[in-house]
């Protein structure tokens, strides 16, 4: 069984994580990456699901632990 904390994020998901860590709103992330708002929300939800996390704060803490930021 794969540990959710060790789940692999795609390159795009990693980009979204980094921008979440910069405290950007989903609309700002969408604009910066050239994506739609709903697409960014989907990425954020997928990231939290893959990692077994429930909040943006938890994603930021995870990114710090993994050295992404």
N, C-alpha and C positions, 0 to 999 in steps of 0.2 A: 504494500500500500504506500502511495506517495504522500509524503507530508505536505500539507497545503502550504506551509511556510516556505517550502522549497520549490513550489510550482514555478515553472518558467513563464516569464512574461514575454510577449512579443516586443519587437523594437518599438512599435507604435505605443503599446501599453506602457513601456518604460518612459517614453516621451511624455505621456499623459501624467504618469506618476511624478516625474521631475517638475512639471508645470503645476501640479497640485501642491507640491512641496514649496513652490514659490508663492503660494497663496493666491493663485489666479482663480477667478470664477470660471465655471464651465464655458460661458459665452466667450470669455477672453481666450481660453484654451482653444476653443473652436476657431476663433478668428486667427490666432497665431499659427495653427496647424492647417488651416484651410479646410476645416471640417464643419459639419453641421452641429448645432447644439445637442440635438438628440443623439447623434453619433458619439459625442464626447461623454454624455451621460451613460450610454451603453458601455463604452470602454471603462468608465469608472466603476460601474456596477460589476462588470466582468472581472476587473482587477480585484475588487473586494471579495468576490465569490471565489476566485482562484486562490487567494491568499487566506481565506477564512476569516476575513476582517469585517468590521461593521461600520467603520467611520473613516472620514478623511484623516482625522488625527492618527488613527491606527495605521493608516497607509504611510503617513509621514514618518512615524516612529519606525515602521518596518524598513522604509527606504534608508533611514539613518543607520539602522543596524546592518543593512546590506551594503552600505557604502555608496549608494546611488547619489547621495547628496552630501 
